[in-house]
Amino acid sequence: MKIVRVLPILTFAVFCSATAADLTGHWVSKVEMADGHSQETVFILKQDGASLTGKIVVNVSRETPITEGSVNGDTVSLTTTFRAGQNQRKVVYEGKLDGDTLRLKATSSNPRGPSEFAGKRGPETAGDPRPYIAPPALHPVKDNGLARTPPMGWNSWNHFAGRIDDAAVRGIADAMASNGMKAAGYLYINIDDTWEGDRDSNGVLRSNKKFPDMKALADYVHSKGLKIGIYSSPGPRTCAGYEGSYAHEDQDARMYAQWGIDYLKYDWCSASRIYKDTDMQAVYQKMGDALLASGRPIVYSLCQYGRQDVWKWGPDVGGNLWRTTGDISDSWNSMTKIGFDQSRLAEFARPGHWNDPDMLEVGNGKMTDTEYRTHMSLWSILAAPLLAGNDLRDMSKDTLDILTNREIIAVDQDSLGKQGTRKRQEGDVEVWVKPLSNGAQAAGLFNRGDREAKITITAAELGIKGKMKIRNLWTHKNETKGDQFSAMVPSHGVVMLKISR
């Protein structure tokens, strides 16, 4: 997932030559965070008279170009640009040479670099990408036999981001086991980014201070009858700047198995500074082989935002699911842009191998319950993984009812393993249909417009001769039999049906 992170404020003293009016060089800051891992930022600058150019490198993994820069006496101004989702974001750093210290402050609250910077000259190699390691030759990775229906569970990122810790994971596991979600089919408790510490002298990765004993945590989750997942990157650093699995794939896979990990989300992120996109399949294959060799069944989730037509080769590298999009956010526009763009990928979904339009935002508070029902319905028709992203310890009854609607979940988990597709679109009205086992079909009548709309579906367009037997999956009521069905669908709403002959 390509995610814009808010990095901590960095403030510390710097020493450089008192006569160094020329800012050309690598200005480095490194600070240890409260959880035990370190963050490094390098401003790589080149001065030509009053002009400055260069780039900002964060954690050796992500670089942002400096598009404009100037020096006027002791005053410095730098402008960076980067893409955040569909938007181009501009950030200006302003500051000055204060004695021997270069101090800069960002004008944005989310600058993709430090909010404040004070750095000293470092070696000319500071900020350089790690050396290229040639990926292995392509070969098919044996199917691990897992995820015969789309994985169901929870992921920490959407709600907790970097605030996740051992206590929160245990609390989420307690909630899932007791509130009806486990009974409804939710199984995985997945820890996303920011659990990682540093490697020891033997290269073994340790969890950071937020997670004092990952094996004990895995045992606790297992004691609840649940499974546990973890996160890494094929690059040297994760999206949030923590230690990745670069050059340690086999070692990390064995460690996951020893801890008792059941699921790995593997996020491209910093690998992009080392590898070309054309290397991507082989790089993901390397971890697929390592997971298989670990001897433990581990669901393998590829997270590289749908690049390189991953749906065409995901199964070949051992992938059980693969992201088809950029990151989702808790908004109607984000959810619908992602969800309603998935019809073209239906042919690539099948038992054990699923298109992943990203995690659920249900219950995070920025959409209405009507919109969340649309979200849940659409993801179920898409045979998408159902990974809740809210705080399960504190949610409304309405949110719990949406997440645990067993008739909706049954559409997602249907054993036929087919992804639904768009049957018809008329303006803001869309009809989606998913084939189910035993000859039934699920139909979603979606109203993307701002006003209530009447939507009709007929037996003929579903290939049914005669009358339809219709079940409304949100009201849990059988509808009148007939050769067509009509409903008034609220703005941003859905009527979800199971239809059989």
C-alpha positions in Angstrom: 0.0 0.0 0.0 1.4 3.3 -1.0 0.7 5.3 2.2 1.5 8.8 3.1 2.9 8.7 6.7 3.1 11.5 9.3 6.6 11.2 10.6 7.6 12.4 14.1 9.1 15.8 14.7 12.9 15.6 14.6 14.9 18.1 16.6 18.5 17.9 17.4 21.8 19.8 17.1 24.0 19.8 14.0 27.7 20.5 13.4 29.3 21.6 10.1 32.1 23.8 9.0 31.4 27.4 10.2 32.6 28.6 6.8 30.3 26.3 4.8 28.0 28.8 3.0 27.5 26.2 0.3 24.7 23.8 1.3 25.7 21.2 -1.2 25.9 17.8 0.5 24.0 15.1 2.4 22.4 16.5 5.6 21.5 13.6 7.9 19.4 13.2 10.9 18.8 10.0 12.8 16.8 9.7 15.9 15.6 6.7 18.1 11.9 6.5 18.6 10.1 5.6 21.8 9.3 2.1 20.5 13.0 1.4 20.0 13.5 1.7 16.2 15.3 4.6 14.5 14.2 7.0 11.8 16.6 8.6 9.4 16.0 11.6 7.1 18.6 12.8 4.6 18.3 16.1 2.7 20.5 15.7 -0.3 21.1 19.2 -1.6 23.0 20.8 -4.5 23.6 24.6 -4.5 24.2 26.6 -7.6 24.5 30.3 -6.5 21.2 31.2 -4.9 19.4 28.0 -6.2 19.0 24.7 -4.4 18.0 21.3 -6.0 18.0 17.8 -4.7 15.7 15.4 -2.8 14.6 14.2 0.6 15.2 10.5 1.5 13.3 9.1 4.4 14.5 5.8 6.0 16.6 4.9 2.9 13.3 3.8 1.3 11.3 6.8 0.1 12.6 9.8 -1.8 10.8 13.0 -2.6 12.3 15.5 -5.2 13.0 19.1 -4.3 11.4 20.9 -7.2 12.4 24.5 -6.2 14.9 25.8 -3.7 16.7 29.0 -2.9 19.2 30.6 -0.4 19.1 34.2 0.5 21.7 35.1 3.0 21.1 32.6 5.9 17.4 32.0 4.8 16.6 28.7 3.1 13.4 27.7 1.2 12.7 24.3 -0.4 9.6 23.1 -2.2 8.8 19.4 -2.6 6.0 17.7 -4.5 4.6 14.2 -4.3 1.5 12.3 -5.2 -1.0 11.5 -2.4 -3.7 9.2 -3.9 -5.1 11.1 -6.9 -3.8 14.4 -5.7 -0.5 16.2 -6.2 0.7 17.7 -2.9 3.1 20.6 -2.5 5.1 21.2 0.7 7.4 24.1 1.4 10.3 23.8 3.9 11.5 27.2 5.3 14.3 27.9 7.7 17.9 29.1 7.9 21.5 28.3 8.7 21.6 29.0 12.4 25.2 29.0 13.2 26.3 25.5 12.3 22.8 24.2 12.3 20.4 24.0 9.3 16.9 24.3 10.6 13.8 23.8 8.4 10.1 23.6 9.2 7.4 22.2 6.9 4.3 24.2 6.0 2.2 21.0 5.8 0.9 18.9 8.7 1.5 15.8 6.5 4.6 16.5 4.6 5.9 13.0 3.8 9.1 14.0 5.5 9.9 15.5 8.9 7.7 18.3 10.2 10.9 19.9 11.5 14.4 19.2 10.5 17.8 19.9 12.0 20.6 17.9 10.4 24.4 17.7 10.0 26.5 16.8 7.0 26.9 13.1 6.5 28.8 10.8 4.1 28.1 11.1 0.4 26.5 7.6 0.6 23.8 8.7 3.1 20.4 8.1 1.7 21.6 5.8 -1.1 19.4 2.8 -1.9 20.5 -0.6 -0.7 22.5 -2.7 -3.3 20.5 -4.6 -5.9 20.1 -8.3 -5.3 19.1 -10.1 -8.4 15.8 -11.9 -7.9 15.5 -15.6 -8.7 14.4 -17.0 -12.0 10.7 -17.3 -12.4 9.0 -20.6 -11.5 5.6 -21.6 -10.2 5.3 -21.8 -6.4 3.2 -24.7 -5.1 -0.3 -23.8 -4.0 -0.4 -23.7 -0.2 -4.0 -24.9 -0.1 -5.2 -22.0 2.1 -7.9 -19.4 1.7 -10.4 -21.5 -0.2 -12.9 -18.8 0.6 -11.9 -15.1 1.0 -10.1 -14.5 4.3 -12.1 -12.9 7.0 -10.7 -11.1 10.0 -9.3 -7.7 11.1 -6.4 -5.5 10.3 -4.9 -2.8 12.6 -4.0 -0.1 10.1 -7.2 1.7 9.2 -8.0 2.6 12.8 -4.8 2.3 14.8 -2.0 3.0 12.2 1.2 3.3 14.2 -0.6 3.3 17.6 -1.1 -0.5 17.5 0.5 -2.4 20.4 0.4 -5.8 22.2 -2.4 -4.7 24.6 -4.6 -3.5 21.7 -4.2 -6.7 19.8 -5.2 -8.8 22.8 -8.2 -6.6 23.3 -9.2 -6.9 19.7 -8.9 -10.7 19.9 -11.0 -10.7 23.1 -13.7 -8.7 21.3 -13.7 -10.8 18.1 -14.0 -14.0 20.1 -16.9 -12.8 22.2 -19.0 -10.3 20.2 -20.3 -12.7 17.5 -17.7 -11.9 14.9 -15.8 -15.2 15.3 -19.1 -17.0 15.2 -19.9 -15.2 11.9 -16.6 -16.4 10.3 -14.0 -13.7 11.2 -10.8 -15.5 12.0 -7.6 -13.4 11.4 -6.2 -10.8 13.8 -3.6 -9.0 11.5 -0.9 -6.7 12.8 0.0 -4.2 10.2 3.1 -1.9 10.1 5.1 -0.5 13.0 5.6 -3.8 15.0 9.2 -4.2 13.9 12.4 -3.5 15.8 16.0 -3.9 14.7 18.0 -6.9 13.7 20.5 -8.5 16.0 24.1 -9.4 15.1 22.8 -12.6 13.4 20.2 -10.8 11.3 17.3 -12.0 13.4 14.5 -9.3 13.4 13.2 -8.5 16.9 9.8 -6.9 17.5 10.0 -3.4 19.1 9.0 -2.3 22.6 5.3 -2.1 21.7 5.4 -5.9 21.2 7.6 -7.4 23.9 6.9 -11.1 23.1 5.4 -11.9 19.7 5.3 -15.6 20.3 3.4 -15.1 23.5 1.0 -12.8 21.7 0.4 -15.4 18.9 -0.3 -18.0 21.6 -2.8 -15.7 23.2 -4.7 -15.1 19.9 -4.6 -18.8 19.2 -6.1 -19.5 22.6 -9.2 -17.6 21.5 -9.6 -19.9 18.6 -8.3 -17.2 16.2 -5.3 -16.8 13.9 -2.7 -14.1 13.8 -1.2 -12.2 10.9 1.8 -9.9 10.5 3.2 -7.4 8.0 6.5 -6.8 6.1 8.0 -5.5 2.9 10.4 -7.0 0.3 12.3 -3.7 0.6 14.7 -2.7 3.3 12.1 -0.6 5.1 8.3 -0.8 5.4 6.0 2.0 4.4 6.2 3.6 7.9 10.0 3.3 7.9 10.5 0.1 10.0 12.7 -2.9 9.2 11.6 -4.8 6.1 12.6 -8.3 4.9 15.1 -7.3 2.2 17.9 -9.9 2.0 16.3 -11.8 5.0 13.3 -13.5 3.4 14.1 -17.0 4.4 15.2 -16.0 7.9 12.0 -13.9 8.4 9.7 -16.7 7.1 11.3 -19.2 9.6 10.8 -16.7 12.4 7.1 -16.2 11.5 6.7 -19.9 11.6 8.4 -20.2 15.0 6.2 -17.4 16.4 3.1 -19.2 15.1 2.1 -16.6 12.5 -0.8 -17.6 10.1 -0.9 -14.7 7.6 1.6 -12.3 6.0 0.8 -9.0 4.3 3.8 -8.1 2.1 3.9 -4.5 1.1 6.1 -3.3 -1.9 7.0 0.2 -0.5 10.8 0.7 -0.3 11.4 -2.1 -2.8 10.7 0.5 -5.5 14.1 2.2 -4.8 15.9 -1.1 -5.5 13.9 -3.0 -8.0 12.1 -2.2 -11.3 8.4 -3.1 -11.5 9.4 -5.8 -14.0 11.3 -7.5 -11.1 8.1 -7.5 -8.9 6.9 -11.0 -9.7 10.3 -12.6 -9.0 10.7 -10.6 -5.8 7.3 -11.7 -4.5 8.0 -15.3 -5.6 11.1 -15.2 -3.3 8.9 -14.8 -0.2 6.4 -17.2 -1.5 9.1 -19.9 -1.7 10.3 -18.9 1.8 6.8 -19.2 3.4 6.3 -22.6 1.8 9.7 -23.8 3.0 9.0 -22.6 6.6 6.7 -25.6 7.1 3.8 -23.6 8.5 0.6 -22.8 6.6 0.7 -19.0 6.2 -1.7 -17.1 4.0 0.2 -14.9 1.6 -1.2 -11.4 0.9 0.5 -9.4 -1.9 0.2 -5.6 -1.4 1.6 -3.8 -4.4 -1.4 -1.7 -5.4 -2.4 -3.6 -8.5 0.7 -2.8 -10.4 2.1 -5.1 -13.1 -1.3 -6.8 -13.6 -0.7 -8.8 -10.4 -3.9 -10.7 -10.8 -2.3 -12.5 -13.8 0.7 -13.8 -11.8 -0.4 -13.7 -8.1 -1.1 -17.4 -7.9 2.2 -18.3 -9.5 4.2 -16.7 -6.7 2.1 -18.5 -4.0 -0.3 -15.5 -3.4 -3.7 -16.1 -1.9 -4.8 -12.6 -2.4 -3.4 -9.5 -4.1 -4.3 -5.8 -3.8 -5.9 -4.5 -6.9 -5.9 -0.8 -6.0 -4.3 2.0 -4.0 -5.3 2.5 -0.4 -8.9 2.9 0.7 -10.0 5.7 3.0 -13.1 6.1 5.1 -15.1 8.1 2.5 -17.9 7.4 0.1 -15.8 8.7 -2.9 -12.8 6.4 -2.0 -14.9 3.3 -1.3 -17.0 3.6 -4.5 -14.1 4.6 -6.8 -12.3 1.4 -5.7 -15.3 -1.0 -5.3 -17.2 -0.2 -8.5 -14.0 -0.5 -10.6 -13.5 -4.2 -9.9 -15.8 -5.9 -12.4 -13.1 -6.3 -15.0 -11.0 -8.5 -12.7 -13.7 -11.1 -12.0 -12.1 -13.8 -14.1 -9.0 -13.9 -12.0 -10.7 -14.7 -8.7 -11.1 -18.3 -7.6 -10.8 -20.5 -4.5 -7.5 -19.9 -2.9 -6.7 -16.8 -5.0 -8.6 -13.5 -4.5 -8.7 -10.0 -5.8 -8.3 -7.6 -2.8 -9.8 -4.1 -3.1 -8.4 -3.3 0.4 -9.8 -3.5 3.9 -13.2 -2.6 5.2 -13.8 0.9 6.7 -17.1 -0.1 8.3 -17.5 1.6 11.7 -14.7 4.1 11.4 -17.2 6.9 11.4 -16.9 9.0 8.2 -19.6 7.3 6.3 -23.2 6.7 7.2 -24.6 3.3 8.1 -26.4 3.3 4.7 -23.1 3.8 3.0 -21.4 1.1 5.1 -24.1 -1.4 4.1 -23.3 -0.6 0.5 -19.6 -1.1 1.3 -20.2 -4.5 2.9 -22.6 -5.6 0.1 -20.3 -4.6 -2.7 -17.2 -6.3 -1.1 -19.3 -9.5 -0.6 -20.4 -9.5 -4.2 -16.7 -9.0 -5.2 -15.7 -12.1 -3.2 -13.3 -9.8 -1.5 -11.4 -10.5 1.7 -13.5 -9.2 4.6 -11.0 -7.6 6.9 -12.6 -5.2 9.4 -10.6 -2.1 10.1 -12.4 -0.5 13.0 -11.9 -0.7 16.8 -13.8 -3.9 17.6 -13.6 -3.1 21.3 -15.9 -0.1 21.0 -18.5 -0.1 18.2 -22.2 0.5 17.9 -24.8 -2.2 17.6 -25.5 -1.0 14.0 -21.8 -1.5 13.0 -21.7 -4.9 14.6 -24.9 -5.9 12.8 -23.4 -4.8 9.5 -20.2 -6.7 10.0 -22.0 -9.9 11.2 -24.9 -10.1 8.8 -24.6 -13.8 8.0 -26.7 -13.7 4.9 -24.4 -11.0 3.4 -21.3 -12.9 4.6 -22.6 -16.1 3.0 -22.5 -14.3 -0.4 -18.9 -13.5 0.1 -18.0 -16.9 1.4 -20.0 -18.9 -1.2 -18.1 -22.1 -2.0 -18.4 -21.6 -5.8 -15.7 -18.9 -5.4 -16.9 -16.6 -8.2 -16.6 -12.9 -8.2 -19.6 -10.8 -9.1 -19.7 -8.4 -12.0 -21.7 -5.3 -13.1 -24.8 -6.5 -15.0 -26.2 -3.1 -15.8 -25.5 0.6 -15.3 -28.0 3.5 -15.9 -26.6 6.8 -14.6 -26.1 6.5 -10.9 -27.9 3.1 -10.7 -26.0 -0.1 -11.0 -27.0 -3.8 -10.8 -24.3 -6.3 -9.9 -24.8 -10.1 -10.0 -22.7 -12.9 -8.5 -23.3 -16.6 -9.3 -23.7 -18.7 -6.2 -23.6 -22.5 -5.6 -26.7 -24.5 -6.2 -27.6 -22.3 -9.1 -28.7 -19.3 -7.1 -27.5 -15.7 -7.7 -26.8 -12.7 -5.5 -27.9 -9.3 -6.9 -26.9 -5.9 -5.5 -29.2 -3.0 -6.5 -26.9 0.0 -5.9 -27.9 3.7 -6.0 -24.8 5.9 -6.2 -26.9 9.0 -6.7 -27.9 11.8 -4.3 -31.7 11.0 -4.4 -33.8 7.9 -3.8 -34.1 5.8 -7.0 -36.4 2.9 -8.2 -34.4 -0.1 -9.4 -35.9 -3.1 -11.1 -34.4 -6.5 -11.9 -36.0 -9.1 -14.1 -35.9 -12.9 -14.3 -35.0 -12.5 -18.0 -31.8 -10.5 -17.4 -30.7 -13.2 -14.9 -31.4 -16.0 -17.4 -34.3 -17.4 -15.2 -37.4 -18.7 -17.0 -40.5 -18.2 -15.0 -40.8 -16.8 -11.5 -37.9 -15.8 -9.2 -37.7 -16.8 -5.5 -36.3 -13.6 -3.8 -34.7 -13.1 -0.4 -33.8 -9.7 0.9 -30.5 -10.1 2.7 -30.6 -6.9 4.8 -34.2 -7.1 5.9 -34.0 -10.9 6.2 -37.4 -11.3 4.5 -38.7 -13.3 1.6 -40.1 -11.1 -1.1 -43.1 -11.8 -3.4 -42.3 -14.3 -6.1 -42.5 -13.0 -9.7 -40.7 -12.5 -13.0 -39.4 -9.1 -11.8 -38.6 -7.2 -8.7 -38.5 -3.4 -8.0 -37.4 -1.5 -4.9 -36.9 2.1 -3.9 -33.2 2.3 -3.0 -32.1 5.2 -0.8 -29.3 7.6 -1.8 -25.9 5.8 -1.5 -27.8 2.7 -0.5 -28.3 -0.9 -1.7 -30.9 -3.6 -1.8 -29.1 -6.9 -1.6 -31.0 -10.0 -2.9 -30.5 -13.8 -3.1 -32.4 -15.0 -6.2 -33.1 -18.5 -7.2 -35.6 -20.2 -9.6 
